Amino acid sequence: QIVGRGAYGVVSRARWRNIDVAVKLIKTESERKAFVTELKQLSRVNHMNIVKLYGASTKQPVFLVMEYAEGGSLYNVLHGNPMKPSYTASHAVSWCLQCAKGSNYCLPLSNSHPSLILALLITTSLLLVSGGLVLKICDFGTACDAHTHMTNNKGSAAWMAPEVFEGSDYSEKCDVFSWGIILWEVLARKKPFDEVGGPAFRIMWAVHNGTRPPLLKNCPKPIELLMTR
C-alpha cells in the first residue's frame, strides 16, 4: 500500500514479522546517493524520536525497511485538512520538545565525542507522528555528517536558515533556525511565510532580507524567546 513519497523514493506500508513497516523503494539512479546517505545515517542512530531502521536491500530492488508511523507527517497533520486540526498547545510544545531531543541526539556532545550527524535540515514534512503524540524524525537522505563540506542547497525554503541557500558553510545551527520556524508553525497553525507566496526563491529572498514569521498574539514570553533568539 503506497502511502506517499519521502524527500526521495516511494514509501509503502507493508507487513514484516507481524508488524507494520514503511518500505522506501528507490527507483532511479539519482536517488541512490540519498539512499546511501540515509542508510549510513540511520544505521548509526538509536533514539525514540528518530525513525528506526530495520533493514535494507542494496541490490535490485533497492529499498529501506523502517518503522511505520501511522499518523503521517506533522505537515499533513497541521495543513492537510481544510478544517483546523484538533490539538492543544501542550501537544505543540511536546512535538517540538521531541524534535529538539531527536536533533540534539545527533549533534556533537563535546570535542572528544564527534557528532553523528551535523545537520538534519528539518521541516514538518520530515517529522512523523505516531500514536498522535510521539514524534519521529525521518528522511535522513538530506542529512549531513561532520565530514561533509556543508554547502549543498538542501531542505525546503520556508524552514531554511539563510546560510543554507546563500551558499555559505553551515552547521547544526541551521537546525536551531528550522526548529524555531517549526515551533512558530505548530503554535500559529499556519504555513510559515505563506503570505510571501510565489516560488521558493521569493521566500529565500525575504529571509535573506531579514523577514521572519510575525510574533504570535498572547504567546508566553519564554516561548517567544525560543522562536526569536
Buried (B, 14 or more C-beta within 10 A) or exposed (E): EEBEEBBBBBBBBBEEEEEEBBBBBBEEEEBBEBBBBBBBBBEEBEBEBBBBBBEBEEEEEBBBBBBBBEBBBBBBBBBEEEEEBEBEEEBBBBBBEBBBBBBBBBBBEEEEEEBBBBBBBBBBBBBBBBEEEBBBBBBBBBBBBBEEEBBEEBBBBBBBBBBBBBEEEBBBEBBBBBBBBBBBBBBBEBBBBEEBEEEBEEBBBBBEEEEBBEEBEEBEEEBBEBBEE
